[in-house]
Amino acid sequence: MSLNLSKEEYKKAEEYRAWIETRLPIGKELLYLTQEDVRSIPISPEEILELTEKSLAAYSRKNADMPAKIGIHPLPGTFYHAMPAYAPEAFAAGIKWGSCYPENQKKYGYPQAEGLILFNDHLSGIPIAILDCIYVTEIRTAAVTYASIKKLASSDAKTFGMIGCGVEGRQHVKNIEKVLPSLKEIYVYDISKDAENCLIQELQGEVGAVIKKADSLETLVRNSEVIASATIITEQPEPKIKDEWITSGKTILLCDCHSLYEDKTVKRADKYLVDSIEQHELLKGYGYYPYGLPEIYAETGEVVGGEKQGRVTKDELIVCNNVGMAIEDMYVVRDLFDKALENGIGRKLPL
């Protein structure tokens, strides 16, 4: 899909390119940012959320060029995803190449998720940066959940449940009170009790709500008004949460497709949303939704951008399925790239 810039936008794009040239000779060098470099770049949770909201709205308004991510699956339960996107509003173009190998930690001592982002000058196509994608994925994934919560959950919710206490789970809990300021209790659950303990030890002093270990998924689900899950995306759903535990008024945020929930739960939701219809239709073709998708009320960006209503009544059951989009990465990467140049972070490599 071609997205032409107006004369005014093109002028601003040229000005941005000229600004980069004062710090990085395009076509001769590119900026290389390790994961440690990326994590050291100063960016606030509020900035990340604002960038993520802009990306969601831009995608659903068709002001972005982002094909559904394609993948390969070398071993059972593993995948690589190729995620390209162009955001004309941010003058940002690039691609993320990420993998997920759930057995990595046990077998090799590596994290289960790894990957890189290639960031380009969108006026010439020249690569201008290569950076680790893990931190970018961490912060924008949680920010999509926050953006969804702002529109889909009751603002006075007192309880939040986090299923999965790994990197993403910790990132979700860390700043959840910025969108749910009335929280009193945060329930966490993970099959690894060490992961639960690590989350609580790391974050209890940073959040005002009391973080509690749920003794079961049932305990977490029954006691939480808003529930987020960031677990392994299984090739087919492996329901562990019974439909009878889900009562009206709950907001369910998925980062892991339908892996944990029964088909009847997602299909009886009063509102069912996805971040990208095209992406989820492709995933359905891969077999991730063997029972089909529920009727889709809206894309997340339509609600975030104000084109469609979010929560209207207290008793609505709302399910929002955000699997992650490259457009979110590009908005965040553009900001991180600029800040890295401004602060002298990273290493310049010959191109």
N, C-alpha and C positions, 0 to 999 in steps of 0.2 A: 504494500500500500504506500503510494507516494503522498507525502505531506509537504506541500509547497509553502515556503516562508513568504510573508509579505515583504515589500521593500524595506519597511521599518524593522521588521524582525531580522531580515538578512543583514541590515546595517549593524544591529546589535550583536548578531552572531560574528560578524567580522571584527567588531570591537573586542568581543570576548577572545577571539583567536589571537588578536594583537596583544592582549593582556597576557595570554599564555606564553607568547613568543618572548616577552620580556624576561621570563623565568625559565623557559624550556624551549630550545630551538627545534620546532616541529620538523620532522623529517630527518633529523640528525640524531636526536636522543629521545628516550622515553623514560618515564619515572617508574621505578620499581619499588613497590611497597610490600614489605613482609607483613605477616599477621601482627607482629609486635609493633611495626610502624603504624598500621591502620588503627590499632587499639590506642595508640598514643595521640592520635589527631583529636584536637579539642572539638567536641560536638555534644550538645546538650540533648537530653531526652525530649525536650519541647521542640527543638529543631528537627529531630528525627521524626517525630509524630507529624509535624507540619509538612515535611517533605513527602512522607508516606501518604498523607491525605491528598496532597496535590497529585501524586502519581495515580492513586486509585480513581480519583475524579477524572483525570486526563484520559485514562484508559477507557472508562465507560462512556466518556463523551466523544470517543473515537479520535482524540487528539494525541494519538500515539501509534506507532507502528510496532506491533509485537505479535508475531505468530505464536501459536501454542508451542510449548517446549516439547521437543522430541527427545527420545531416550533410547538407550541400549541397556540390555540386562545380561551381562556376561555370566553371572552365577545366580543361583536361586536366591531371591530376596535382596538382590543388589541392583543398583542402577547408576547410570550416568545421564545427566540431563544437559542439553544444549539450550541456553536461554538468551536469545538475542532481543534487543529492544532499542527503539529510537524515540526519544522524547524531545520534540522540537521546542517546546516551551522552555526546557532546561538546556537546550543545545547539547544534548547528551546521547551518545550512541555507543553500543558495545555489546558484549556477549559474556555470559557466565557459563563456565563448564564445571559442573559440580558432580561429585559422586557420593554415594552412600553405601557403605559396606558394614552392616550391623555387627559382624563378628570381628571387626578390626581390633578392637581393644583387647579382646580375649586372645586372639591369635598372634597379633603383632605388636600390641601396645600402642597402636595408632588410634586417633579419633575415628568415629564411624563416618563422619562427613568431612570431605576435603574438596578443594577446588580453587580456581582462579577466575579473575575477571579481566578481560581485555577491553580497555576504554579507548575510544577513537576520537580524533578531530572530525566532527561530522561534516565539515565543509570540504575536506580533502580526502577523508577516509584513512588518513595516516594514524597508526597506533601512537598514543601519547602516554599510556600507562598500562602496567600490568600489576595487579594487586591480589593478595589473598582475599578470598571471598567469605571466609567463615564469620568474621565479626560483622560484616555488612549483612549477611543473612540473619545472624542472631538479632541484630537491632531492628531491622525492618520487619522481620516476621512478628516479633512482639508488638511493634508499632501498628501493624495491620490489625492485630487483635484489639489493641487499644482504640483504634479508629472505629472499629466495628462496635465495641462496647459503648462508646459515646452515643451512638445512634440506636442501638438495639437493646441495651440493658436498662433497667430502672436505675436512675442516677443515685437513688438512696439505698441501693443494695448494701446489705450488711455482711454478706458472706460470699466468698469466692473460692472455687476449687480448682487446683492445678494438677492435672494428671500428666505425669512425666516430670522428673526433677533433675533432668540433665541440663545442658547448657541453655536450651530454649526455655525450659521450665523456670530456671533461675532468672533468666532475662524477663520473663513474663511477670513473675512475682515482684521483682525489684522495683518496678515503677507503676504497678497496678493502681496504687492509691491516687495517682495523678488523674485517672479517669473514674475511679470509684472512691471518692473521698470519704464516704461514710462507713467504709469497711471496719468491722470489728473482729472478724475471724477469717483466716485463710487456711483452708484445708489442702494438704498436699498428699500425693500418693505416687509411689513408684515401686516396681517389683524389686528394686535395689534399695534396701533400707539404708545403706551407706549414702546413696544419693539423697534420700530424704534428710538424713542427718546433716549432710554437707550443706544443703539448701538452707536449713533452719539456722545452722551455725553461722553461715555467711550473711544471711539477710535479716534475721530477727531484730538486730540492732538498727537496721536501716528503715524498717517499716513500722508503722504505728499499730497495725492490727496484730493480733496474736496468731502466730503460725502454728498449726496443729497437724500432727501426723494422723491421717485417717487410717484406721485399722483395716479398711477394705474399700473397694470402689463403691460399694453400696453406701457406706457411711459418708463418703465424700459427696456422692451424687445427691443423696437425700438431704444433706445439710447445706448445700451450696445453691444460692440463687443464680450465680453466674459460674459457668464451668468452661475451662479451656483445656485442651489436650494437645500435647506435643510428644507423640510417641512414634514408633516405627510405622511407616506406611506399608501395610501388608499387601501382597499381590491380590488378595481377596479379603473381604471383611472377616474378622475373627471376633464376633461380638462378645464382649465381656461385661457390658452394661445392660441390664435387663430393662425392657420398656416400662415395666411396672414401677421402676424407681423414679421415672421421669414424670414430674407433675407440671401442671400449667404454671405459667409465669416465669419459667426458667429461660435463660439465654445460654445456648451451647455454642462454643466457638471451636472449630476444628482446624488444626494444622496438619492433620493426618488422615484426611478423607473420611470414609465411613468405617475405618478399621475397628473401632471399639463399640459401635452402636448397632443395635438391631435395625433392620430395614424398616420395620413398622414405626420406629421412633422418628426417623428422619422424614418419613412420608406422612406422619400425622401433624407435623409442625404447622402452625398457623402461617409462618413465613419461613421459607427456605431460601437462602442466598448463597451465591458462589462468587468468588472474585472474578473469574473469567468463564463464561459459558463455553467458549471455544475450547479452552483448556480442559474442562471437565468432560466435554464430549469426546475429546481425544483420549482421556484417561478411561472413559467408558469403553472405547474401542480396544484399549489395552487389556481390559478385563477387570479393572479396579472396582467397577460398579456392576456386578453380575446381575443384580435385580433391577437395574435401571436407576436413573436419577429421579428424585421427586420433581414435582412441578416447581420451577424456579420463579420466585417472586421478583427478584432483582439481582443485579450484580452489586457487590459491596460498594463499588464506586458510585453507583447511582444513588445510594442512600447517603453515603459520605458527602457527595456533591450536592445533595438536596433535590435531586430529580424525583426521588420517591421517598415515601415516609418510612421511618424506622419503626420503633415500638410506639404503638398507639394506646394500648391498654395494658394494665398490670398483669392480666391473666394470659396474655399471648405466650405460646411456646415458640421460640425463635431459634432456628439452627442456621449458623453461618459457616460455610465451608471454604476456607481460604487456603489454597494449596501453595501459594507463593507465585509471584510474577516478576519477570525480569525488569519491567518498567519501574518497579519499586527500587530495585538495585540501582538502576541508572540515575534516578533522582538523588539517591543518597551518595553514590559514587561521585557524581559531579561536585557535590558539596565537599566531600572528603578530599577529592583531588585538588580543588581550589585551596582548601585550608593547608594541605600538605605543601603546596608550592609557596604559600604565604609564610609558612613556619619552617621551611627548609627541612621537611621530613622526607625520608626516603633516599634512594640512590638513583642518580641519573646514569643510564646505560646507553652505549652507542647503539643506534638502530641500523 
